[in-house]
Amino acid sequence: MELVGIADVVSDYRLQVASGHGLTIHAARPAAHAAMRAVGIAVAGG
């Protein structure tokens, strides 16, 4: 099994670490997408 991405609604340190390891990050809600981008997390899609 291979982990291909992570979906979440918060933009905390866990997503920043996952993004730093090259994992694809997806926002579970539109508002979360904006918050993640605001703190520098690269969000896949939209």
C-alpha distance matrix in Angstrom:
0.0 3.8 6.8 9.4 12.3 14.4 17.2 20.2 24.0 25.3 25.7 25.8 24.9 21.2 20.6 22.8 20.9 17.5 19.4 20.9 17.6 16.9 14.6 15.8 17.9 19.1 22.1 22.1 25.9 28.4 30.2 27.2 26.7 30.2 29.9 26.8 28.5 31.7 30.1 28.6 24.9 23.8 22.6 20.9 22.9 26.4
3.8 0.0 3.8 6.1 9.3 11.8 15.0 18.1 21.9 23.0 23.0 23.2 22.3 18.8 17.8 19.7 17.9 14.4 15.9 17.4 14.2 13.3 11.0 12.3 14.7 16.3 19.6 20.1 23.8 26.0 27.8 24.7 23.9 27.3 27.1 23.8 25.3 28.5 26.9 25.2 21.6 20.2 19.3 17.6 19.9 23.6
6.8 3.8 0.0 3.8 5.9 8.1 11.4 14.5 18.2 19.2 19.2 19.6 18.8 15.3 14.1 16.3 14.8 11.2 12.8 14.8 11.9 11.0 8.1 9.2 11.2 12.9 16.1 16.7 20.4 22.7 24.3 21.0 20.4 23.8 23.4 20.1 21.8 24.9 23.4 21.8 18.1 17.1 16.1 14.8 17.3 20.8
9.4 6.1 3.8 0.0 3.8 7.3 10.4 13.8 17.4 18.7 18.5 19.4 19.0 15.9 13.9 15.9 15.1 11.3 11.8 14.2 11.9 9.9 6.8 6.6 9.1 10.5 14.1 15.2 18.7 20.4 22.4 19.4 18.2 21.6 21.7 18.4 19.6 23.0 21.9 20.0 16.4 14.7 13.4 11.5 13.9 17.5
12.3 9.3 5.9 3.8 0.0 3.8 6.8 10.2 13.7 14.9 14.8 16.0 16.0 13.1 10.6 13.0 12.8 9.1 9.5 12.6 11.1 9.3 5.6 4.4 5.7 7.1 10.5 11.8 15.3 17.1 18.8 15.7 14.6 18.0 18.0 14.8 16.3 19.6 18.6 17.0 13.3 12.0 10.4 9.2 11.8 15.2
14.4 11.8 8.1 7.3 3.8 0.0 3.8 6.6 10.3 11.5 11.8 12.9 13.4 10.4 8.2 11.3 11.5 8.2 9.2 12.6 11.8 10.9 7.2 6.2 5.0 5.9 8.4 9.4 12.9 15.2 16.3 13.0 12.8 16.1 15.6 12.7 14.9 17.8 16.7 15.9 12.1 11.8 10.0 9.9 12.5 15.3
17.2 15.0 11.4 10.4 6.8 3.8 0.0 3.8 7.2 9.3 10.5 12.5 14.0 11.5 9.1 12.5 13.7 10.9 11.5 15.1 15.0 14.0 10.5 8.6 6.0 4.6 5.5 5.6 9.3 11.9 13.1 10.0 10.3 13.9 13.5 11.3 13.8 16.6 16.1 15.9 12.3 12.2 9.6 9.8 11.5 13.6
20.2 18.1 14.5 13.8 10.2 6.6 3.8 0.0 3.8 5.8 7.8 9.7 12.0 10.0 8.2 11.7 13.3 11.5 12.3 15.7 16.2 15.8 12.8 11.3 8.0 6.8 5.6 5.3 8.1 11.0 11.2 7.8 9.4 12.4 11.2 9.7 12.9 15.0 14.3 15.0 11.9 12.9 10.6 12.0 13.6 14.9
24.0 21.9 18.2 17.4 13.7 10.3 7.2 3.8 0.0 3.8 6.9 9.5 12.6 11.7 10.0 13.0 15.3 14.2 14.5 17.9 19.0 18.7 15.9 14.2 10.6 8.9 6.0 5.4 6.3 9.0 8.2 5.2 8.0 10.4 9.0 8.7 12.1 13.5 13.4 14.8 12.4 13.9 11.7 13.6 14.7 15.0
25.3 23.0 19.2 18.7 14.9 11.5 9.3 5.8 3.8 0.0 3.8 5.9 9.4 9.3 8.2 10.6 13.2 12.9 13.4 16.2 17.8 18.1 15.8 14.8 11.2 10.7 8.3 8.9 9.5 11.4 9.6 6.3 9.0 10.4 7.7 7.4 11.1 11.7 10.8 12.8 10.9 13.4 12.1 14.8 16.5 16.9
25.7 23.0 19.2 18.5 14.8 11.8 10.5 7.8 6.9 3.8 0.0 3.8 6.9 7.8 6.2 7.5 10.7 11.1 10.9 13.3 15.5 15.9 14.4 13.7 10.2 10.8 9.1 11.1 11.7 12.6 10.8 7.4 8.8 9.6 6.5 5.1 8.7 9.1 7.4 9.4 7.8 10.8 10.5 13.8 16.1 16.6
25.8 23.2 19.6 19.4 16.0 12.9 12.5 9.7 9.5 5.9 3.8 0.0 3.8 5.5 5.9 6.7 9.1 10.4 11.2 12.8 14.9 16.2 14.9 15.1 12.2 13.5 12.4 14.0 15.0 16.3 14.4 11.0 12.6 13.3 9.9 8.5 11.7 11.6 8.9 10.9 9.6 13.0 13.4 16.6 19.2 20.1
24.9 22.3 18.8 19.0 16.0 13.4 14.0 12.0 12.6 9.4 6.9 3.8 0.0 3.8 5.5 4.9 6.1 8.6 9.7 10.4 12.4 14.4 13.8 14.9 12.8 14.9 14.7 16.6 18.1 19.4 17.8 14.3 15.2 16.0 12.9 10.7 13.4 13.4 10.1 11.2 10.0 13.3 14.5 17.5 20.6 22.0
21.2 18.8 15.3 15.9 13.1 10.4 11.5 10.0 11.7 9.3 7.8 5.5 3.8 0.0 3.8 5.4 5.2 6.2 8.6 9.8 10.8 12.8 11.4 12.8 10.9 13.2 13.5 15.1 17.3 19.1 18.1 14.3 15.3 16.9 14.2 11.6 14.5 15.5 12.5 13.0 10.7 13.3 13.9 16.4 19.5 21.4
20.6 17.8 14.1 13.9 10.6 8.2 9.1 8.2 10.0 8.2 6.2 5.9 5.5 3.8 0.0 3.8 5.4 4.9 5.9 8.4 9.8 10.6 9.1 9.7 7.4 9.8 10.4 12.6 14.8 16.2 15.6 11.8 12.1 14.0 11.8 8.7 11.4 13.0 10.5 10.4 7.5 9.7 10.1 12.6 15.8 17.7
22.8 19.7 16.3 15.9 13.0 11.3 12.5 11.7 13.0 10.6 7.5 6.7 4.9 5.4 3.8 0.0 3.8 5.5 5.1 6.1 8.7 10.0 9.9 10.9 9.3 12.2 12.9 15.7 17.4 18.2 17.3 13.8 13.5 14.6 12.3 9.1 10.9 12.0 8.8 8.2 6.2 9.0 10.8 13.7 17.1 18.8
20.9 17.9 14.8 15.1 12.8 11.5 13.7 13.3 15.3 13.2 10.7 9.1 6.1 5.2 5.4 3.8 0.0 3.8 5.4 5.0 6.4 8.9 9.1 11.3 10.7 14.1 15.4 17.8 20.1 21.2 20.6 16.9 16.8 18.2 16.0 12.7 14.5 15.8 12.5 11.7 9.6 11.6 13.4 15.6 19.3 21.5
17.5 14.4 11.2 11.3 9.1 8.2 10.9 11.5 14.2 12.9 11.1 10.4 8.6 6.2 4.9 5.5 3.8 0.0 3.8 5.4 5.1 6.6 5.6 8.0 7.9 11.3 13.4 15.6 18.3 19.8 19.8 16.1 15.6 17.7 16.1 12.6 14.4 16.5 13.9 12.6 9.6 10.6 11.5 13.1 16.7 19.4
19.4 15.9 12.8 11.8 9.5 9.2 11.5 12.3 14.5 13.4 10.9 11.2 9.7 8.6 5.9 5.1 5.4 3.8 0.0 3.8 5.3 5.1 5.2 6.6 6.7 10.4 12.5 15.5 17.8 18.5 18.7 15.2 13.9 15.8 14.7 10.9 11.8 14.2 11.9 9.8 6.8 7.2 8.9 10.7 14.4 16.9
20.9 17.4 14.8 14.2 12.6 12.6 15.1 15.7 17.9 16.2 13.3 12.8 10.4 9.8 8.4 6.1 5.0 5.4 3.8 0.0 3.8 5.4 7.4 9.8 10.4 14.2 16.2 19.2 21.4 22.0 21.9 18.4 17.2 18.6 17.2 13.6 14.1 16.0 13.1 10.9 8.9 9.6 12.2 14.0 17.7 20.2
17.6 14.2 11.9 11.9 11.1 11.8 15.0 16.2 19.0 17.8 15.5 14.9 12.4 10.8 9.8 8.7 6.4 5.1 5.3 3.8 0.0 3.8 5.8 9.2 10.8 14.6 17.2 19.8 22.5 23.5 23.8 20.3 19.2 21.1 19.9 16.2 17.0 19.2 16.5 14.3 11.9 11.9 13.8 14.7 18.5 21.4
16.9 13.3 11.0 9.9 9.3 10.9 14.0 15.8 18.7 18.1 15.9 16.2 14.4 12.8 10.6 10.0 8.9 6.6 5.1 5.4 3.8 0.0 3.8 6.5 9.0 12.7 15.8 18.5 21.2 21.9 22.7 19.4 17.7 19.8 19.3 15.5 15.8 18.6 16.6 13.8 11.1 10.0 11.5 11.8 15.4 18.6
14.6 11.0 8.1 6.8 5.6 7.2 10.5 12.8 15.9 15.8 14.4 14.9 13.8 11.4 9.1 9.9 9.1 5.6 5.2 7.4 5.8 3.8 0.0 3.8 6.3 9.8 13.0 15.4 18.4 19.6 20.6 17.2 15.8 18.5 18.0 14.3 15.3 18.3 16.5 14.3 10.9 9.8 10.2 10.1 13.7 16.9
15.8 12.3 9.2 6.6 4.4 6.2 8.6 11.3 14.2 14.8 13.7 15.1 14.9 12.8 9.7 10.9 11.3 8.0 6.6 9.8 9.2 6.5 3.8 0.0 3.8 6.7 10.2 12.8 15.6 16.5 18.0 14.9 13.1 16.0 16.1 12.6 13.3 16.8 15.8 13.6 10.0 8.1 7.3 6.5 9.9 13.3
17.9 14.7 11.2 9.1 5.7 5.0 6.0 8.0 10.6 11.2 10.2 12.2 12.8 10.9 7.4 9.3 10.7 7.9 6.7 10.4 10.8 9.0 6.3 3.8 0.0 3.8 6.8 9.6 12.2 13.2 14.4 11.2 9.7 12.7 12.7 9.3 10.7 14.0 13.1 11.7 7.9 6.9 5.2 5.8 9.1 11.8
19.1 16.3 12.9 10.5 7.1 5.9 4.6 6.8 8.9 10.7 10.8 13.5 14.9 13.2 9.8 12.2 14.1 11.3 10.4 14.2 14.6 12.7 9.8 6.7 3.8 0.0 3.8 6.3 8.9 10.1 11.9 9.2 7.7 11.3 11.9 9.4 10.9 14.2 14.3 13.4 9.9 8.8 5.5 5.4 7.2 9.5
22.1 19.6 16.1 14.1 10.5 8.4 5.5 5.6 6.0 8.3 9.1 12.4 14.7 13.5 10.4 12.9 15.4 13.4 12.5 16.2 17.2 15.8 13.0 10.2 6.8 3.8 0.0 3.8 5.5 6.8 8.3 5.6 5.0 8.7 9.2 7.7 9.8 12.6 13.2 13.2 10.3 10.1 6.8 7.9 8.6 9.4
22.1 20.1 16.7 15.2 11.8 9.4 5.6 5.3 5.4 8.9 11.1 14.0 16.6 15.1 12.6 15.7 17.8 15.6 15.5 19.2 19.8 18.5 15.4 12.8 9.6 6.3 3.8 0.0 3.8 7.0 8.7 6.8 7.7 11.1 11.5 10.8 13.2 15.6 16.2 16.7 13.8 13.8 10.5 11.0 11.0 11.6
25.9 23.8 20.4 18.7 15.3 12.9 9.3 8.1 6.3 9.5 11.7 15.0 18.1 17.3 14.8 17.4 20.1 18.3 17.8 21.4 22.5 21.2 18.4 15.6 12.2 8.9 5.5 3.8 0.0 3.8 5.5 5.2 6.5 9.2 10.1 10.7 12.7 14.6 16.0 16.9 14.7 14.9 11.6 12.5 11.8 11.1
28.4 26.0 22.7 20.4 17.1 15.2 11.9 11.0 9.0 11.4 12.6 16.3 19.4 19.1 16.2 18.2 21.2 19.8 18.5 22.0 23.5 21.9 19.6 16.5 13.2 10.1 6.8 7.0 3.8 0.0 3.8 5.4 5.1 6.9 9.0 10.1 11.1 12.9 15.1 15.9 14.3 14.2 11.1 12.1 10.8 9.0
30.2 27.8 24.3 22.4 18.8 16.3 13.1 11.2 8.2 9.6 10.8 14.4 17.8 18.1 15.6 17.3 20.6 19.8 18.7 21.9 23.8 22.7 20.6 18.0 14.4 11.9 8.3 8.7 5.5 3.8 0.0 3.8 5.4 5.5 6.5 8.8 10.3 10.9 13.1 14.8 13.8 14.6 12.2 14.2 13.7 11.9
27.2 24.7 21.0 19.4 15.7 13.0 10.0 7.8 5.2 6.3 7.4 11.0 14.3 14.3 11.8 13.8 16.9 16.1 15.2 18.4 20.3 19.4 17.2 14.9 11.2 9.2 5.6 6.8 5.2 5.4 3.8 0.0 3.8 5.5 5.0 6.0 8.6 9.7 11.0 12.5 10.9 12.1 9.8 12.2 12.6 11.9
26.7 23.9 20.4 18.2 14.6 12.8 10.3 9.4 8.0 9.0 8.8 12.6 15.2 15.3 12.1 13.5 16.8 15.6 13.9 17.2 19.2 17.7 15.8 13.1 9.7 7.7 5.0 7.7 6.5 5.1 5.4 3.8 0.0 3.8 5.5 5.3 6.3 8.6 10.4 10.8 9.2 9.4 6.9 9.2 9.4 8.5
30.2 27.3 23.8 21.6 18.0 16.1 13.9 12.4 10.4 10.4 9.6 13.3 16.0 16.9 14.0 14.6 18.2 17.7 15.8 18.6 21.1 19.8 18.5 16.0 12.7 11.3 8.7 11.1 9.2 6.9 5.5 5.5 3.8 0.0 3.8 5.5 5.2 6.1 9.0 10.0 9.8 10.6 9.1 11.9 12.0 10.3
29.9 27.1 23.4 21.7 18.0 15.6 13.5 11.2 9.0 7.7 6.5 9.9 12.9 14.2 11.8 12.3 16.0 16.1 14.7 17.2 19.9 19.3 18.0 16.1 12.7 11.9 9.2 11.5 10.1 9.0 6.5 5.0 5.5 3.8 0.0 3.8 5.5 5.0 6.7 8.9 8.8 10.9 10.2 13.5 14.5 13.5
26.8 23.8 20.1 18.4 14.8 12.7 11.3 9.7 8.7 7.4 5.1 8.5 10.7 11.6 8.7 9.1 12.7 12.6 10.9 13.6 16.2 15.5 14.3 12.6 9.3 9.4 7.7 10.8 10.7 10.1 8.8 6.0 5.3 5.5 3.8 0.0 3.8 5.4 5.5 6.5 5.3 7.5 7.1 10.7 12.5 12.5
28.5 25.3 21.8 19.6 16.3 14.9 13.8 12.9 12.1 11.1 8.7 11.7 13.4 14.5 11.4 10.9 14.5 14.4 11.8 14.1 17.0 15.8 15.3 13.3 10.7 10.9 9.8 13.2 12.7 11.1 10.3 8.6 6.3 5.2 5.5 3.8 0.0 3.8 5.5 5.0 5.2 6.3 6.8 10.3 11.8 11.3
31.7 28.5 24.9 23.0 19.6 17.8 16.6 15.0 13.5 11.7 9.1 11.6 13.4 15.5 13.0 12.0 15.8 16.5 14.2 16.0 19.2 18.6 18.3 16.8 14.0 14.2 12.6 15.6 14.6 12.9 10.9 9.7 8.6 6.1 5.0 5.4 3.8 0.0 3.8 5.6 7.5 9.6 10.5 14.1 15.5 14.6
30.1 26.9 23.4 21.9 18.6 16.7 16.1 14.3 13.4 10.8 7.4 8.9 10.1 12.5 10.5 8.8 12.5 13.9 11.9 13.1 16.5 16.6 16.5 15.8 13.1 14.3 13.2 16.2 16.0 15.1 13.1 11.0 10.4 9.0 6.7 5.5 5.5 3.8 0.0 3.8 5.9 9.2 10.9 14.6 16.8 16.7
28.6 25.2 21.8 20.0 17.0 15.9 15.9 15.0 14.8 12.8 9.4 10.9 11.2 13.0 10.4 8.2 11.7 12.6 9.8 10.9 14.3 13.8 14.3 13.6 11.7 13.4 13.2 16.7 16.9 15.9 14.8 12.5 10.8 10.0 8.9 6.5 5.0 5.6 3.8 0.0 3.8 6.3 9.0 12.6 15.0 15.4
24.9 21.6 18.1 16.4 13.3 12.1 12.3 11.9 12.4 10.9 7.8 9.6 10.0 10.7 7.5 6.2 9.6 9.6 6.8 8.9 11.9 11.1 10.9 10.0 7.9 9.9 10.3 13.8 14.7 14.3 13.8 10.9 9.2 9.8 8.8 5.3 5.2 7.5 5.9 3.8 0.0 3.8 6.1 9.6 12.6 13.6
23.8 20.2 17.1 14.7 12.0 11.8 12.2 12.9 13.9 13.4 10.8 13.0 13.3 13.3 9.7 9.0 11.6 10.6 7.2 9.6 11.9 10.0 9.8 8.1 6.9 8.8 10.1 13.8 14.9 14.2 14.6 12.1 9.4 10.6 10.9 7.5 6.3 9.6 9.2 6.3 3.8 0.0 3.8 6.6 9.7 11.2
22.6 19.3 16.1 13.4 10.4 10.0 9.6 10.6 11.7 12.1 10.5 13.4 14.5 13.9 10.1 10.8 13.4 11.5 8.9 12.2 13.8 11.5 10.2 7.3 5.2 5.5 6.8 10.5 11.6 11.1 12.2 9.8 6.9 9.1 10.2 7.1 6.8 10.5 10.9 9.0 6.1 3.8 0.0 3.8 6.5 8.2
20.9 17.6 14.8 11.5 9.2 9.9 9.8 12.0 13.6 14.8 13.8 16.6 17.5 16.4 12.6 13.7 15.6 13.1 10.7 14.0 14.7 11.8 10.1 6.5 5.8 5.4 7.9 11.0 12.5 12.1 14.2 12.2 9.2 11.9 13.5 10.7 10.3 14.1 14.6 12.6 9.6 6.6 3.8 0.0 3.8 6.9
22.9 19.9 17.3 13.9 11.8 12.5 11.5 13.6 14.7 16.5 16.1 19.2 20.6 19.5 15.8 17.1 19.3 16.7 14.4 17.7 18.5 15.4 13.7 9.9 9.1 7.2 8.6 11.0 11.8 10.8 13.7 12.6 9.4 12.0 14.5 12.5 11.8 15.5 16.8 15.0 12.6 9.7 6.5 3.8 0.0 3.8
26.4 23.6 20.8 17.5 15.2 15.3 13.6 14.9 15.0 16.9 16.6 20.1 22.0 21.4 17.7 18.8 21.5 19.4 16.9 20.2 21.4 18.6 16.9 13.3 11.8 9.5 9.4 11.6 11.1 9.0 11.9 11.9 8.5 10.3 13.5 12.5 11.3 14.6 16.7 15.4 13.6 11.2 8.2 6.9 3.8 0.0
